[in-house]
Amino acid sequence: MPFEYSAGAIVFRRTMKGIRYLLLHYPSGERGGTIFKGHWGMPKGNIEKGEDPQETILREVKEETGLKEEDLIIQEGFKKKIGWFYKRDGKTIYKEVIYVLAESKKEEIKLSEEHEGYVWASLDTALKKIKFNNLKEVLKNADEFLKEN
């Protein structure tokens, strides 16, 4: 069975109203023979040959949001992995994503063409917008981590 390895970041900001999480809106469409419904998620992407997950995270966050390495503070001690199966071109693929937690020094986002919107959301709002339960759990874990550290 084919495997796909990705890495991403839960990007957040500390504001006067509390912690806000960056959600990107992925549009509906067809990719690789699979129909995708629009959904909210975090910046992430496939780990390219020769890259380590940290390099992938920094590259993908920059490509998808315009935030550069110097705009981010990676939170040491937080790393979560989720996985799921999906179909592409009639084949079942197992996808695994490693997420880290990254504080943004900037509010302004420059979206890539692969997204159609973004929002800085409270935990409650983010949990309502995200439809995938495994990603909701990662976000809850991140929020607990931030409250404890």
N, C-alpha and C positions, 0 to 999 in steps of 0.2 A: 504494500500500500504506500502511495506517495505521502511524503511529509512536507510540511511547510513551516518554517521557523521565522517568527517575527519578533520585533521588540518595539515597545512604545513607552509613553510617559503619561502619567496622570499629572497634568500641569495645573498648578493652583496659585492663587494670590491671597495674601492676607489684606483684608480691607477693614474699614471702620464697621462694616456690617457683618464681619466674620469672614471665614474662609470661602473663597469662590473657586470652583473648578471649571476648567476650560473644556467645553464640549464642542465637537465639530460635527456638522451635519453632512452625512454622506448621502448623495442623491440616489434615487431609484435608477435602475438601469440594468444593462446586461454586460457581464464581464466573463469571458472564457466560457460562454455557453450557459452561464448561470444567471437567472434573474434575481436581482437584489432589490428589496424594498428599501426606501430611504430610512435611515436610522441615525441616531446620535452616538458618537463614540469619542475616543481619545486619539491623539496622533500616534500612528504606528506604521510599520512597514516591514517588508521581508528583509531578513538579514542576508546581505549579499556576500558572495564568496570572498574570503579574506577579511571580512569585517567581524569585529566582536559586537555583542549586543549594545554596548555603550556607544560605539561609533554609529550604529544603526539608529539608535534613539536620537542622538544629536543631529544626524543627517535628516531624519524624517521630521523631527520637530521643526527644523529650519525650513525644509521644503514645504511643509503643510501650514505653518503658522507665521513664518518670517522671524521667529525667535531664534537668536544665535546662542552659541555656547555661553558667551559672556552675559547673556540675559537670564540665564538659568542657574539655580543652585540645586544640584542633585542631593536629595536627602539620603544620607548614609543609613543603612540598616533596614531599608524597605525595598523588597523585591518580591513580586508575586507572579506566579505562572498560571495561565489558564489554557485549556485546550478544548477543541471540538472537532467534529467531523462535518464536512460539507461536500457537495458534488460539483465537479467542474469537468466539462466535456465528457460526461457520463462516468467519470471515475470518482471514487470516494477518496477524499484527501483528509488527512489529520493535520490540523493547524494548531500550533502552539505559540502563544505570545507571552513574552516576559515583560512585565510592567515595572517601572521605577516611578518614584515620586519626585517631581521637580518644581521648585518654587520659581515663579516668573517675577522678574524685577519690572516688567513692562505690562501694561494693560492692552496696548494696541496690538492687534493681530493682522497680518497680511495673509489672507487665505490663498491657498493654491487653487488651481482650477478643478481639482478633484472634490472639492467641498462647496456647498452652496450656502453655508452660514455657520456662525459660531455664537456661543453665549458663555459668559462667565456666570455660573449657576451655584446657588447654595446646594448643600448636600441633598436636601429634600427635593428641590426642583430637579437636580441632576438625576436622582433615582426615579423620578416620574418620567423623565425624558428617555432614559436608557431602557431599551427593551430586552437586552440580553442579561439573564440572571447572573451568569458568571462574571460579567463586567460590573454589575451592581455590587457583587460581593467584594471584588477588588477595590472598588471605590469606598465601600464601608470600611474595609480594612485600612485603607489609606487615611480615612478620616479619624479612625481610632488611633492610628499611629501618630498622627499630628497632635491629637489631644493629649497623648501620653508623653510626647517628646518636646 
